[in-house]
Amino acid sequence: MTEPGRIFDEYEALLRRMGENLARVRMARGMTQRQLAQVMGKNQGIVAKVEKYPSRDITFRCLYEVCRALPVSMGDVVTEAEKELELYKLSRAPSAVSDRMKNITGRLNSLPEEEQVWMAEMIEGLLKRTRLPAKITRRTDRSHLMV
């Protein structure tokens, strides 16, 4: 049986990932938060809350309205977020860690270049803070992040 706290944590992670995915869909459609809010007949703060700061009290209806206005299947948004979060359920066995790293690398390569640069800098910063030795090559050309 799962712990209630773990379920809440998973739910919050799912909401955050769904919000991130909805933001990506919106941007791919060339819309601003304000434009999406106008289509929905809501204010921009609602869209920002769904995309960046979803809380446990966000309603199914609110998520549905965002999906409908984009338009994108809510089922697809949930399914994609669940697939992405499977990373956290993988075993820590050496072979699973290797698979996990390959999965993470693939996901990083699929990000837009601007996000790849941001993620690379964040990961480099984390590696610098660890006690484990890690070679970090500082590059101004981030093309090595692209597939």
Secondary structure as UniProt FT lines:
FT   HELIX           4..28
FT   TURN            29..30
FT   HELIX           33..40
FT   HELIX           44..52
FT   TURN            56..57
FT   HELIX           60..69
FT   TURN            70..71
FT   HELIX           74..85
FT   HELIX           86..89
FT   HELIX           94..109
FT   HELIX           113..129
FT   HELIX           143..145
//
